[in-house]
Amino acid sequence: MLRSHEIGRVWPQFTDPKVSLMQIAEQKVVTIDYTLTDDQGTVIDQSEGGKFAYLHGARNIIPGLEKALEGKGAGDAVKVEVSPEQGYGPRDDNLQQQVPRDMFGEHEPQPGMQFNAQTPDGQTITVTVVKAEGDQVTIDANHPLAGVNLNFDVQVVEVRDATEEEQAHGHVHGAGGHDH
């Protein structure tokens, strides 16, 4: 029986161990399930079963999605449209160029194939073959999703504190740590 001075001090009891009051913020490891579609509803990517985890605030995911998830908690559902500027950027036609076919060595370039290339300043980038005609190959260094509105349907599965090691490395480690 409650005494009169205890009225209003009844605390909720959570019986489900998956329920968490922790909110998504800097240095939290966030596990989500998501479906990513374009404006036509075509599924571009998805993750189910709590297999996708990232370190919030470490630029592990695109800025628009990270901002939309800020402050959410386990069990929350989020639908968000991310513009190209907050996703993979607008398309830049200057990132397409023709290169000699012999640059691909023994590989026969076909449209859609992706290769790693080095920029003049030594940075490694991924390029996509757009077309291959004669001794010329047109490549595109834009991200495949550059210029695309991205529509996310997200379910937050879990939020936890990042370990010191995860914070130091800037990404999530699996069970047992990470060996690098």
C-alpha positions in Angstrom: 0.0 0.0 0.0 1.3 3.4 -1.0 1.6 6.1 1.7 0.2 9.6 0.8 3.7 11.0 0.4 4.6 8.3 -2.2 1.8 9.1 -4.5 3.1 10.4 -7.8 6.4 8.7 -7.3 5.6 5.4 -9.0 8.4 4.6 -11.3 7.8 2.6 -14.5 9.2 -0.9 -14.6 10.5 -2.3 -17.8 10.3 -6.0 -18.2 11.6 -6.2 -21.8 15.4 -6.1 -21.6 15.6 -4.7 -25.2 13.9 -1.5 -24.1 16.4 1.2 -23.7 16.1 4.9 -22.7 19.4 5.7 -24.3 19.2 8.2 -27.1 21.2 8.5 -30.3 24.0 11.0 -29.8 27.7 11.5 -30.4 29.9 8.4 -29.5 26.9 6.0 -29.4 26.8 2.8 -31.3 23.6 2.6 -33.2 22.1 -0.6 -34.7 19.4 -0.1 -37.3 17.3 -2.0 -39.8 16.6 0.1 -43.0 15.2 0.1 -46.5 16.6 2.7 -48.9 14.6 3.6 -52.0 14.8 6.2 -54.8 11.9 8.5 -55.7 10.4 5.9 -57.9 10.2 3.4 -55.0 13.0 1.1 -56.3 14.8 -0.6 -53.4 18.4 0.4 -53.6 19.6 -1.2 -50.4 18.4 -2.7 -47.1 19.5 -4.3 -43.9 17.5 -6.5 -41.7 18.0 -8.5 -38.5 20.0 -5.8 -36.7 23.1 -6.4 -38.8 23.9 -2.7 -39.6 25.7 -0.8 -36.8 27.6 2.5 -37.0 29.3 5.0 -34.6 27.2 8.1 -34.4 29.1 11.3 -35.1 32.0 9.6 -36.7 30.8 10.2 -40.3 30.1 6.5 -40.8 26.8 7.3 -42.6 25.6 10.1 -44.8 24.9 13.4 -43.0 21.2 13.6 -43.7 20.4 10.2 -42.2 22.7 10.8 -39.2 20.9 14.1 -38.5 17.5 12.5 -38.8 18.4 9.8 -36.3 19.8 12.2 -33.6 17.8 11.9 -30.4 16.0 8.7 -31.3 16.0 5.5 -29.3 15.6 1.8 -29.6 12.2 1.0 -31.0 11.8 4.3 -32.8 10.8 4.3 -36.5 12.1 7.1 -38.8 11.2 7.9 -42.4 13.3 10.5 -44.0 14.1 11.9 -47.5 17.7 12.9 -47.9 18.6 15.4 -50.6 21.7 14.8 -52.7 23.4 17.6 -50.8 23.0 15.7 -47.5 23.6 12.4 -49.2 26.3 11.6 -51.8 26.4 15.1 -53.3 25.1 16.4 -56.6 26.4 14.8 -59.9 29.4 16.5 -61.3 29.8 16.1 -65.1 33.5 17.0 -64.7 34.1 13.7 -63.0 33.5 11.8 -66.3 36.4 11.4 -68.6 37.7 9.2 -71.4 40.7 7.1 -70.9 42.6 4.7 -73.1 41.4 1.1 -73.0 44.9 -0.2 -72.4 44.8 1.4 -68.9 42.6 -1.6 -67.8 45.4 -4.2 -68.6 44.0 -7.7 -68.9 40.5 -6.6 -67.8 37.9 -6.1 -70.5 35.9 -3.0 -69.3 32.2 -3.3 -69.6 29.5 -0.7 -68.6 28.7 -0.9 -64.9 32.1 -2.4 -63.9 33.8 -0.6 -61.1 37.6 -0.2 -60.6 39.8 1.6 -58.1 41.9 4.4 -59.5 44.4 6.8 -58.1 44.0 10.5 -58.4 47.1 12.7 -59.2 47.4 13.5 -55.5 47.5 9.8 -54.6 44.0 9.3 -53.3 42.2 6.1 -54.2 38.8 6.5 -55.7 36.2 4.1 -57.2 35.3 4.8 -60.9 32.5 3.2 -62.9 32.7 2.3 -66.5 30.0 4.2 -68.4 30.9 2.9 -71.9 33.7 1.2 -73.8 34.0 1.9 -77.5 37.0 1.2 -79.6 40.2 2.1 -77.8 38.4 4.6 -75.5 36.6 3.9 -72.2 34.4 6.5 -70.5 34.6 6.4 -66.7 32.7 8.2 -64.0 34.1 9.1 -60.6 30.7 10.3 -59.2 29.3 8.1 -56.4 26.6 5.9 -58.0 24.0 7.6 -55.8 25.2 11.2 -56.5 22.3 13.4 -57.5 19.7 11.0 -56.2 17.1 11.7 -53.5 17.4 8.9 -50.9 14.3 7.7 -49.0 15.1 5.8 -45.8 12.6 3.8 -43.8 14.5 3.1 -40.5 13.8 1.1 -37.4 16.2 1.8 -34.5 17.1 -1.6 -33.0 19.7 -0.7 -30.3 21.7 2.2 -28.9 24.7 1.7 -26.7 27.8 3.5 -25.5 30.8 3.0 -27.7 33.8 1.4 -26.2 37.0 3.4 -25.8 38.5 1.3 -28.7 35.6 2.1 -31.0 35.8 5.8 -30.2 39.6 5.8 -30.9 39.2 3.9 -34.2 36.1 5.8 -35.3 34.0 2.8 -36.1 32.0 -0.1 -34.6 33.8 -3.3 -33.6 32.1 -6.7 -33.5 32.0 -9.1 -30.6 35.5 -9.7 -29.4 37.0 -6.4 -30.6 38.8 -5.6 -33.8 42.3 -6.6 -34.9 43.9 -3.7 -36.8 
